[in-house]
Amino acid sequence: MKKGAFWGLAAAVALVFLAASAASGASIELAKESTLEKVLQRGELRVGFEAGYMPFEMTDKKGDFVGFDMDMAKEMAKAMGVKFVPVNTAWDGIIPALLTNKFDIIMSGMTVTQERNLKINFADPYIIVGQTILLNKKHEGKVESYKDLNAPKFIVTSKLGTTGEQAVKRMIPKCTYKSFETETEAALEVVNGKADAFVYDLPYCVVFMAQQGAGNLIFIDTPFTFEPLAWAVNKGDPDFLNFLNNFLRQVKNDGRYDRIYNKWIKSTDWIKQVQ
């Protein structure tokens, strides 16, 4: 081999080595900045949510936060070997609170949307839900799907800033829409005869129907939207996302997820804890 060729090859190898070293250094620095590392150093997992979305996050009679997401968060903190710290936050400010590091993760029945995904990152979906309808009983046999509500004479309610609200505006735009600060207020408007229909996520509607629907409401329980729910974290944190996706895969295959799902989604025995 000629000397020129040898030194050219050596220089190329050296450049590759330097590039690899630089990439490795950048990866190490990125790992140090991960929320996961900060959680471990702090010894606390701060979980953001808004209590009131049954059966995912609620306040029981003792004043404790309970629900599907709360149990999953506790399992996650246990897997990390840290303390679970709940941070109850108003829904309309929950993403800004994450972005300003008021907590480490949103675990609050949040639907993955492209608009939200521009601001935050989502782990893999942990459950799939969709919008359903609680209908005032006077419309029994007359309204059979969301399409039948697409007229100004129908007053339809949902919660402000949710995918329920988005579904109403997108899919039944001709109805008369009223938004409310909470799911309960919006649903009670239908129970009290002040509105014709309430649009919201299937799990919540199942619970509300069991609580106050008898004799008052008709449940159109076939979802008319596809909505994956997922945990949300700040952008630029592949290590935390990697942990979350592997944690989810693990609990879905070792029985923990099924236990929590059966407790909060399949059963309504927990209702007596929160009423």
ROZAMI-837302 format. One line per 4 residues: number of its first residue (from 1); their letters; for each residue x, y, z of N, C-alpha, C, O. Coordinates in steps of 0.05 Angstrom, whole numbers, plus 5000, padded with zeros to 4 digits. Layout:
NUM	a	X,Y,Z,X,Y,Z,X,Y,Z,X,Y,Z | ...;
END
This chain:
1	mkkg	5017,4976,5000,5000,5000,5000,5018,5025,5000,5037,5027,5015 | 5011,5044,4983,5026,5069,4982,5022,5085,5007,5000,5084,5020 | 5042,5101,5015,5040,5117,5039,5016,5136,5038,5002,5140,5058 | 5012,5148,5015,4990,5167,5013,4963,5154,5018,4946,5165,5032;
5	afwg	4960,5130,5007,4935,5116,5011,4932,5107,5040,4910,5108,5052 | 4954,5099,5052,4954,5090,5080,4945,5113,5099,4928,5110,5116 | 4958,5137,5094,4951,5159,5111,4923,5169,5106,4910,5179,5125 | 4913,5166,5082,4886,5174,5076,4866,5156,5091,4846,5165,5102;
9	laaa	4872,5129,5091,4855,5110,5105,4856,5115,5135,4835,5114,5149 | 4880,5121,5145,4883,5126,5174,4867,5151,5182,4854,5151,5203 | 4868,5171,5165,4853,5196,5171,4823,5191,5171,4809,5201,5188 | 4814,5174,5152,4785,5168,5151,4777,5153,5176,4756,5159,5187;
13	valv	4793,5133,5184,4787,5118,5208,4786,5136,5233,4769,5134,5250 | 4805,5155,5233,4806,5174,5256,4781,5192,5257,4770,5197,5278 | 4772,5200,5233,4748,5217,5232,4724,5202,5241,4707,5212,5256 | 4722,5176,5233,4699,5160,5241,4700,5156,5271,4679,5158,5285;
17	flaa	4723,5151,5282,4726,5148,5311,4718,5173,5326,4704,5172,5346 | 4727,5196,5316,4721,5222,5329,4691,5227,5328,4679,5237,5347 | 4678,5221,5304,4649,5225,5301,4634,5207,5321,4615,5216,5333 | 4643,5182,5323,4630,5163,5342,4633,5173,5370,4614,5171,5386;
21	saas	4657,5183,5377,4661,5193,5404,4644,5217,5410,4633,5219,5432 | 4641,5235,5390,4624,5258,5394,4595,5250,5398,4581,5261,5415 | 4586,5231,5381,4558,5221,5384,4554,5208,5411,4533,5212,5423 | 4573,5193,5420,4571,5180,5446,4569,5200,5468,4554,5197,5487;
25	gasi	4586,5221,5466,4586,5242,5486,4559,5257,5487,4549,5263,5508 | 4548,5262,5462,4522,5275,5461,4500,5258,5473,4483,5268,5487 | 4502,5232,5469,4482,5213,5480,4483,5213,5510,4463,5212,5524 | 4508,5214,5521,4511,5214,5550,4499,5239,5562,4486,5239,5582;
29	elak	4505,5262,5549,4494,5287,5558,4464,5288,5557,4450,5298,5575 | 4452,5276,5535,4423,5275,5532,4411,5258,5554,4390,5265,5566 | 4424,5236,5561,4415,5218,5582,4415,5232,5609,4396,5228,5625 | 4435,5249,5614,4437,5263,5639,4414,5283,5642,4405,5289,5664;
33	estl	4405,5294,5619,4383,5314,5620,4355,5301,5620,4336,5315,5622 | 4354,5275,5617,4328,5261,5616,4312,5265,5642,4323,5266,5664 | 4286,5268,5639,4268,5270,5662,4270,5245,5679,4268,5246,5703 | 4275,5222,5666,4278,5197,5681,4301,5199,5701,4298,5191,5724;
37	ekvl	4323,5210,5692,4346,5214,5710,4340,5232,5733,4348,5228,5756 | 4325,5254,5727,4317,5273,5748,4298,5261,5768,4300,5266,5792 | 4280,5244,5758,4261,5230,5776,4277,5212,5795,4271,5211,5820 | 4296,5197,5785,4312,5179,5801,4328,5194,5822,4331,5186,5845;
41	qrge	4340,5217,5814,4356,5233,5832,4338,5246,5854,4346,5247,5877 | 4314,5254,5846,4296,5267,5865,4283,5247,5883,4276,5253,5906 | 4279,5223,5873,4266,5202,5889,4236,5205,5889,4222,5194,5906 | 4225,5220,5869,4197,5224,5867,4188,5224,5837,4202,5235,5820;
45	lrvg	4165,5213,5832,4153,5215,5805,4128,5233,5809,4109,5225,5821 | 4130,5257,5797,4108,5276,5799,4089,5272,5776,4097,5276,5753 | 4065,5265,5782,4045,5258,5761,4023,5279,5759,4009,5284,5778 | 4020,5291,5735,4000,5311,5731,3974,5299,5720,3975,5281,5703;
49	feag	3951,5308,5731,3925,5298,5723,3904,5318,5732,3910,5336,5747 | 3879,5314,5723,3857,5329,5733,3836,5310,5745,3824,5294,5730 | 3833,5311,5771,3813,5293,5784,3785,5300,5775,3778,5323,5772 | 3770,5279,5770,3742,5282,5762,3734,5267,5737,3711,5265,5730;
53	ympf	3754,5255,5723,3749,5240,5699,3746,5211,5707,3766,5196,5708 | 3721,5203,5712,3716,5175,5720,3719,5156,5696,3711,5164,5674 | 3730,5132,5700,3742,5121,5725,3773,5124,5726,3786,5108,5739 | 3784,5144,5712,3812,5146,5710,3826,5161,5733,3846,5152,5743;
57	emtd	3814,5183,5741,3825,5198,5764,3803,5212,5779,3788,5228,5767 | 3800,5206,5804,3778,5216,5821,3788,5220,5849,3810,5213,5856 | 3771,5233,5865,3776,5236,5893,3756,5220,5909,3732,5222,5905 | 3766,5202,5927,3747,5185,5942,3737,5200,5967,3744,5223,5971;
61	kkgd	3721,5186,5983,3709,5198,6006,3730,5206,6027,3725,5224,6043 | 3753,5194,6026,3775,5201,6045,3791,5225,6036,3808,5235,6050 | 3786,5233,6011,3802,5255,6000,3827,5246,5984,3843,5262,5976 | 3829,5219,5981,3852,5208,5966,3845,5207,5936,3822,5204,5928;
65	fvgf	3866,5209,5919,3863,5207,5891,3863,5177,5883,3882,5162,5890 | 3843,5169,5868,3840,5141,5861,3832,5139,5831,3824,5159,5819 | 3835,5115,5820,3826,5110,5793,3847,5094,5777,3868,5087,5787 | 3840,5089,5752,3856,5073,5734,3884,5085,5731,3904,5072,5736;
69	dmdm	3885,5111,5724,3911,5124,5720,3927,5125,5746,3952,5123,5746 | 3913,5129,5768,3927,5131,5794,3941,5104,5801,3963,5104,5811 | 3927,5082,5796,3939,5056,5802,3962,5051,5783,3983,5039,5791 | 3960,5058,5758,3982,5055,5739,4006,5072,5747,4029,5063,5745;
73	akem	4000,5096,5756,4022,5114,5764,4037,5103,5789,4061,5105,5791 | 4022,5091,5807,4034,5079,5831,4052,5055,5823,4073,5052,5835 | 4042,5039,5804,4058,5017,5794,4084,5027,5781,4105,5015,5784 | 4081,5049,5766,4105,5060,5753,4125,5070,5773,4149,5065,5770;
77	akam	4116,5085,5793,4134,5095,5813,4148,5072,5828,4171,5074,5835 | 4132,5051,5833,4143,5028,5847,4165,5015,5830,4186,5007,5840 | 4161,5013,5803,4181,5002,5785,4206,5018,5785,4228,5008,5781 | 4203,5045,5789,4227,5063,5789,4240,5063,5816,4263,5071,5819;
81	gvkf	4226,5054,5837,4237,5055,5864,4236,5082,5876,4253,5090,5892 | 4215,5098,5868,4212,5125,5877,4184,5129,5889,4167,5112,5887 | 4179,5152,5901,4154,5159,5913,4134,5171,5892,4143,5187,5875 | 4110,5162,5893,4089,5173,5875,4079,5200,5887,4069,5200,5910;
85	vpvn	4080,5221,5872,4071,5248,5881,4049,5257,5861,4055,5265,5839 | 4023,5257,5869,4002,5267,5852,4001,5297,5851,4004,5311,5871 | 3997,5308,5827,3994,5337,5823,3969,5343,5808,3968,5342,5783 | 3948,5350,5823,3921,5355,5811,3922,5382,5797,3929,5402,5809;
89	tawd	3915,5383,5772,3918,5407,5755,3894,5411,5737,3883,5392,5726 | 3886,5436,5734,3863,5443,5717,3870,5434,5688,3892,5438,5678 | 3850,5422,5674,3855,5411,5648,3865,5431,5628,3883,5425,5612 | 3854,5455,5628,3862,5475,5608,3891,5485,5611,3902,5498,5594;
93	giip	3903,5478,5634,3931,5486,5638,3950,5463,5642,3973,5467,5650 | 3941,5439,5636,3957,5415,5642,3981,5413,5624,4003,5405,5633 | 3978,5419,5598,4001,5418,5580,4022,5440,5586,4046,5434,5588 | 4013,5465,5590,4032,5486,5598,4047,5479,5624,4070,5485,5627;
97	allt	4033,5465,5642,4045,5458,5668,4067,5437,5663,4088,5438,5676 | 4062,5418,5645,4083,5399,5638,4107,5413,5625,4130,5407,5632 | 4102,5431,5607,4123,5445,5592,4140,5462,5611,4164,5467,5605 | 4129,5471,5633,4144,5487,5652,4153,5470,5676,4161,5481,5697;
101	nkfd	4152,5443,5673,4163,5425,5692,4151,5426,5720,4164,5422,5740 | 4124,5431,5720,4110,5430,5745,4107,5400,5754,4103,5395,5778 | 4109,5382,5736,4109,5353,5741,4124,5340,5719,4132,5352,5699 | 4127,5313,5721,4144,5298,5703,4129,5285,5679,4141,5280,5658;
105	iims	4103,5280,5683,4088,5264,5664,4058,5270,5667,4049,5275,5690 | 4043,5271,5645,4014,5272,5647,4003,5244,5645,4008,5230,5625 | 3988,5236,5665,3974,5211,5665,3945,5217,5672,3937,5215,5695 | 3929,5225,5652,3903,5237,5658,3883,5231,5635,3867,5248,5628;
109	gmtv	3884,5206,5625,3864,5199,5604,3866,5217,5580,3846,5224,5568 | 3890,5226,5573,3894,5245,5551,3894,5230,5524,3909,5211,5519 | 3876,5240,5506,3875,5229,5479,3898,5239,5462,3905,5263,5463 | 3910,5221,5447,3932,5229,5428,3919,5244,5405,3903,5233,5390;
113	tqer	3927,5269,5401,3918,5284,5377,3943,5296,5364,3963,5301,5377 | 3940,5302,5338,3963,5314,5324,3969,5342,5335,3993,5350,5336 | 3949,5357,5343,3953,5383,5354,3969,5382,5379,3988,5397,5383 | 3962,5364,5397,3977,5361,5422,4005,5351,5417,4024,5359,5431;
117	nlki	4007,5333,5397,4033,5321,5391,4054,5341,5381,4078,5335,5380 | 4045,5364,5372,4063,5385,5363,4077,5397,5387,4099,5409,5384 | 4065,5395,5411,4076,5408,5435,4089,5388,5453,4109,5395,5467 | 4079,5363,5454,4089,5343,5473,4092,5316,5459,4082,5313,5437;
121	nfad	4106,5298,5472,4109,5271,5461,4091,5252,5477,4086,5255,5501 | 4081,5231,5463,4064,5211,5475,4078,5184,5475,4092,5177,5456 | 4075,5169,5497,4083,5141,5497,4062,5125,5481,4043,5136,5472 | 4067,5099,5478,4048,5082,5464,4021,5083,5479,4021,5085,5504;
125	pyii	3998,5082,5465,3972,5082,5478,3969,5060,5498,3977,5037,5493 | 3956,5066,5521,3951,5045,5541,3923,5035,5541,3916,5015,5553 | 3905,5050,5527,3877,5041,5524,3865,5056,5500,3873,5079,5495 | 3846,5044,5487,3832,5057,5465,3803,5062,5473,3789,5044,5482;
129	vgqt	3794,5087,5470,3766,5094,5476,3755,5109,5452,3768,5112,5432 | 3731,5118,5455,3718,5134,5434,3695,5150,5446,3687,5145,5469 | 3684,5169,5431,3662,5185,5440,3636,5170,5438,3630,5157,5418 | 3619,5171,5459,3593,5159,5459,3573,5180,5468,3580,5203,5473;
133	illn	3547,5173,5469,3526,5192,5474,3508,5184,5496,3498,5161,5497 | 3503,5202,5515,3482,5199,5535,3459,5217,5526,3462,5241,5524 | 3436,5205,5520,3413,5219,5508,3390,5222,5527,3384,5203,5542 | 3378,5245,5527,3354,5248,5544,3333,5228,5535,3328,5224,5512;
137	kkhe	3319,5216,5555,3301,5194,5550,3278,5201,5531,3266,5184,5518 | 3271,5227,5529,3249,5235,5512,3255,5230,5482,3236,5231,5466 | 3280,5226,5476,3288,5221,5448,3290,5191,5442,3300,5183,5420 | 3282,5174,5460,3284,5145,5456,3270,5137,5431,3246,5144,5427;
141	gkve	3284,5122,5413,3272,5112,5389,3273,5133,5366,3267,5126,5343 | 3279,5158,5372,3280,5179,5352,3309,5186,5343,3314,5192,5320 | 3327,5185,5363,3355,5190,5358,3370,5164,5362,3370,5153,5384 | 3384,5155,5341,3398,5130,5343,3428,5132,5339,3443,5112,5344;
145	sykd	3438,5155,5330,3467,5159,5326,3473,5189,5328,3455,5205,5328 | 3498,5195,5328,3506,5223,5329,3496,5239,5305,3491,5263,5307 | 3493,5225,5282,3484,5238,5258,3456,5250,5261,3449,5271,5249 | 3439,5237,5277,3412,5247,5281,3411,5273,5298,3390,5286,5299;
149	lnap	3433,5280,5310,3434,5304,5327,3444,5329,5312,3446,5350,5323 | 3450,5325,5287,3462,5347,5271,3441,5367,5261,3437,5369,5236 | 3428,5380,5279,3408,5401,5273,3407,5421,5295,3411,5414,5319 | 3402,5446,5290,3402,5468,5310,3383,5463,5333,3387,5473,5355;
153	kfiv	3362,5447,5329,3342,5443,5350,3353,5426,5373,3341,5425,5395 | 3375,5412,5368,3386,5394,5389,3409,5409,5404,3428,5419,5392 | 3406,5410,5430,3427,5421,5448,3445,5398,5457,3436,5379,5470 | 3470,5400,5450,3490,5379,5456,3511,5391,5475,3521,5413,5470;
157	tskl	3519,5376,5495,3539,5386,5514,3564,5368,5515,3563,5345,5506 | 3585,5380,5525,3610,5365,5530,3627,5382,5548,3619,5404,5556 | 3651,5373,5554,3669,5388,5571,3688,5405,5554,3697,5397,5533 | 3693,5429,5564,3710,5448,5550,3738,5437,5546,3750,5426,5564;
161	gttg	3748,5441,5522,3776,5434,5516,3782,5404,5513,3805,5396,5514 | 3761,5388,5509,3765,5359,5507,3760,5349,5478,3750,5364,5461 | 3767,5324,5473,3761,5312,5447,3731,5308,5444,3722,5305,5421 | 3716,5307,5465,3687,5306,5463,3677,5331,5450,3660,5330,5432;
165	eqav	3687,5354,5459,3680,5380,5447,3688,5381,5418,3673,5390,5401 | 3713,5372,5412,3723,5372,5385,3705,5354,5367,3700,5361,5344 | 3696,5331,5377,3680,5313,5361,3653,5325,5354,3643,5323,5332 | 3641,5339,5374,3616,5353,5369,3619,5374,5347,3603,5375,5328;
169	krmi	3639,5390,5349,3643,5412,5330,3650,5402,5302,3643,5414,5282 | 3664,5379,5301,3673,5368,5276,3652,5351,5262,3648,5352,5238 | 3637,5335,5278,3620,5315,5266,3590,5321,5268,3575,5310,5252 | 3582,5339,5286,3554,5348,5286,3554,5378,5289,3543,5389,5308;
173	pkct	3565,5392,5269,3569,5421,5271,3544,5438,5271,3544,5461,5279 | 3521,5426,5262,3497,5442,5261,3481,5442,5287,3462,5457,5289 | 3489,5425,5306,3474,5425,5332,3480,5451,5347,3498,5466,5340 | 3465,5455,5368,3470,5478,5387,3488,5467,5409,3479,5452,5426;
177	yksf	3513,5476,5409,3532,5464,5428,3536,5482,5452,3537,5506,5451 | 3537,5469,5476,3543,5482,5501,3566,5468,5515,3565,5444,5519 | 3586,5483,5523,3609,5471,5537,3608,5477,5567,3596,5497,5575 | 3619,5459,5582,3619,5462,5612,3647,5457,5622,3664,5444,5609;
181	etet	3653,5467,5646,3679,5464,5659,3684,5435,5667,3707,5426,5667 | 3663,5420,5674,3667,5392,5683,3648,5373,5667,3628,5382,5657 | 3656,5348,5667,3639,5328,5654,3612,5325,5668,3592,5322,5655 | 3613,5326,5695,3588,5322,5710,3568,5344,5704,3544,5338,5700;
185	eaal	3577,5369,5703,3558,5391,5696,3546,5386,5669,3522,5390,5665 | 3562,5378,5650,3552,5375,5622,3532,5352,5621,3512,5354,5607 | 3537,5330,5635,3519,5307,5635,3493,5313,5650,3472,5304,5641 | 3495,5327,5672,3471,5334,5688,3453,5352,5672,3428,5352,5677;
189	evvn	3463,5368,5654,3446,5385,5638,3426,5368,5622,3404,5377,5617 | 3435,5344,5614,3417,5326,5599,3398,5312,5618,3374,5310,5612 | 3408,5304,5641,3391,5291,5661,3368,5310,5669,3345,5301,5672 | 3374,5335,5672,3355,5355,5681,3337,5366,5658,3320,5384,5663;
193	gkad	3341,5355,5634,3324,5363,5612,3331,5390,5599,3315,5400,5583 | 3354,5402,5606,3362,5427,5595,3378,5424,5569,3384,5443,5555 | 3385,5399,5563,3400,5393,5538,3390,5365,5528,3378,5350,5543 | 3396,5360,5503,3386,5335,5491,3406,5312,5492,3398,5289,5495;
197	afvy	3432,5319,5491,3452,5297,5490,3479,5307,5502,3486,5330,5500 | 3493,5288,5513,3520,5292,5524,3539,5274,5509,3534,5250,5507 | 3561,5285,5498,3580,5270,5484,3606,5269,5500,3617,5289,5508 | 3615,5244,5505,3640,5241,5520,3651,5213,5517,3639,5195,5505;
201	dlpy	3675,5209,5529,3689,5183,5527,3672,5160,5538,3658,5163,5558 | 3675,5137,5525,3660,5113,5533,3662,5106,5563,3641,5103,5575 | 3686,5104,5575,3688,5096,5603,3672,5115,5621,3659,5105,5640 | 3674,5141,5617,3660,5159,5634,3630,5156,5631,3615,5156,5651;
205	cvvf	3621,5153,5606,3592,5150,5602,3581,5124,5614,3558,5124,5624 | 3597,5103,5614,3588,5078,5627,3583,5083,5656,3563,5074,5667 | 3602,5097,5669,3600,5102,5698,3576,5120,5704,3560,5114,5722 | 3574,5142,5689,3552,5161,5694,3525,5148,5690,3506,5153,5705;
209	maqq	3523,5131,5670,3498,5117,5664,3491,5099,5688,3467,5097,5696 | 3511,5085,5699,3506,5068,5722,3497,5084,5747,3481,5074,5763 | 3508,5108,5749,3502,5125,5772,3474,5139,5770,3458,5138,5789 | 3469,5152,5748,3446,5170,5746,3429,5166,5721,3411,5182,5716;
213	gagn	3435,5145,5706,3422,5142,5680,3395,5129,5681,3378,5134,5664 | 3390,5112,5701,3365,5096,5701,3341,5114,5701,3337,5131,5719 | 3324,5110,5681,3299,5126,5679,3302,5154,5668,3283,5167,5663 | 3328,5162,5665,3333,5190,5656,3346,5191,5628,3341,5209,5613;
217	lifi	3363,5171,5622,3380,5172,5598,3378,5147,5581,3371,5125,5591 | 3385,5151,5556,3389,5129,5538,3419,5129,5530,3430,5150,5523 | 3432,5106,5532,3460,5105,5526,3465,5094,5498,3460,5070,5493 | 3475,5111,5480,3483,5102,5454,3513,5095,5456,3530,5113,5454;
221	dtpf	3519,5070,5461,3545,5062,5471,3565,5053,5450,3587,5045,5457 | 3558,5055,5424,3578,5049,5403,3594,5073,5397,3584,5093,5388 | 3621,5073,5403,3637,5096,5398,3637,5105,5369,3638,5088,5351 | 3636,5131,5364,3636,5141,5336,3662,5155,5330,3664,5168,5309;
225	tfep	3682,5153,5347,3709,5163,5342,3729,5142,5352,3723,5125,5368 | 3754,5144,5342,3776,5127,5351,3795,5145,5367,3806,5164,5356 | 3799,5138,5392,3815,5155,5409,3833,5139,5427,3825,5128,5447 | 3859,5138,5420,3879,5125,5437,3887,5144,5460,3893,5167,5455;
229	lawa	3887,5134,5485,3896,5149,5508,3925,5141,5514,3932,5118,5512 | 3941,5161,5520,3969,5156,5525,3981,5175,5546,3969,5196,5551 | 4004,5168,5557,4018,5185,5576,4034,5205,5560,4045,5199,5539 | 4036,5230,5570,4050,5251,5556,4074,5261,5571,4074,5264,5595;
233	vnkg	4096,5266,5556,4120,5276,5568,4131,5299,5550,4121,5303,5528 | 4151,5313,5560,4164,5334,5545,4179,5322,5521,4188,5300,5522 | 4182,5339,5500,4197,5330,5477,4227,5328,5483,4236,5338,5503 | 4241,5313,5465,4270,5311,5468,4279,5293,5490,4300,5298,5502;
237	dpdf	4263,5273,5497,4270,5255,5519,4266,5226,5512,4248,5213,5522 | 4283,5215,5494,4280,5187,5485,4283,5167,5508,4271,5146,5507 | 4300,5173,5528,4304,5154,5549,4278,5150,5566,4272,5127,5573 | 4264,5171,5571,4240,5169,5587,4218,5154,5571,4205,5137,5581;
241	lnfl	4216,5161,5545,4197,5146,5528,4203,5117,5526,4185,5100,5527 | 4229,5110,5524,4237,5082,5523,4229,5068,5548,4219,5045,5547 | 4233,5080,5572,4225,5068,5597,4194,5064,5597,4185,5042,5605 | 4179,5084,5590,4150,5083,5591,4139,5061,5573,4121,5046,5582;
245	nnfl	4149,5059,5549,4139,5039,5530,4146,5011,5540,4130,4992,5537 | 4170,5007,5551,4177,4981,5562,4162,4974,5587,4154,4951,5592 | 4157,4994,5604,4140,4990,5628,4112,4981,5620,4101,4962,5631 | 4100,4995,5600,4073,4988,5591,4073,4960,5580,4054,4945,5586;
249	rqvk	4093,4953,5564,4094,4926,5553,4096,4905,5575,4083,4884,5574 | 4111,4911,5595,4115,4892,5618,4088,4888,5633,4080,4865,5638 | 4075,4910,5641,4051,4907,5658,4028,4895,5642,4010,4882,5653 | 4028,4899,5615,4007,4886,5599,4011,4856,5596,3992,4842,5587;
253	ndgr	4034,4846,5603,4040,4818,5599,4045,4803,5625,4050,4779,5625 | 4045,4817,5648,4050,4803,5673,4026,4802,5692,4028,4794,5715 | 4003,4812,5682,3978,4811,5698,3971,4836,5712,3948,4839,5720 | 3989,4855,5716,3983,4879,5730,3963,4897,5715,3944,4907,5728;
257	ydri	3966,4900,5690,3948,4916,5674,3920,4904,5675,3900,4919,5679 | 3917,4878,5672,3891,4866,5672,3877,4869,5699,3853,4874,5701 | 3893,4868,5720,3881,4872,5747,3870,4900,5750,3848,4903,5760 | 3885,4920,5741,3876,4947,5743,3853,4953,5725,3834,4967,5732;
261	ynkw	3854,4942,5701,3833,4945,5681,3807,4934,5691,3786,4946,5690 | 3808,4910,5702,3784,4897,5712,3772,4912,5736,3747,4913,5739 | 3789,4923,5752,3780,4938,5776,3765,4964,5769,3745,4970,5781 | 3776,4979,5750,3765,5005,5744,3748,5007,5719,3730,5024,5718;
265	ikst	3753,4990,5699,3738,4993,5674,3715,4972,5672,3693,4979,5665 | 3721,4947,5678,3700,4927,5676,3680,4928,5699,3657,4922,5696 | 3690,4935,5723,3673,4935,5747,3664,4963,5754,3678,4983,5747 | 3642,4965,5767,3633,4992,5778,3631,4990,5809,3618,5007,5821;
269	dwik	3643,4970,5821,3642,4967,5850,3656,4991,5864,3649,4997,5887 | 3674,5004,5850,3689,5026,5863,3672,5051,5867,3680,5069,5882 | 3648,5052,5854,3632,5076,5855,3625,5084,5884,3624,5107,5891 | 3621,5064,5901,3614,5069,5929,3637,5083,5944,3633,5094,5965;
273	qvq	3662,5081,5933,3684,5095,5946,3684,5125,5941,3695,5140,5957 | 3671,5133,5919,3672,5162,5912,3646,5176,5915,3644,5200,5910 | 3625,5163,5923,3598,5176,5927,3592,5178,5957,3570,5189,5964;
END
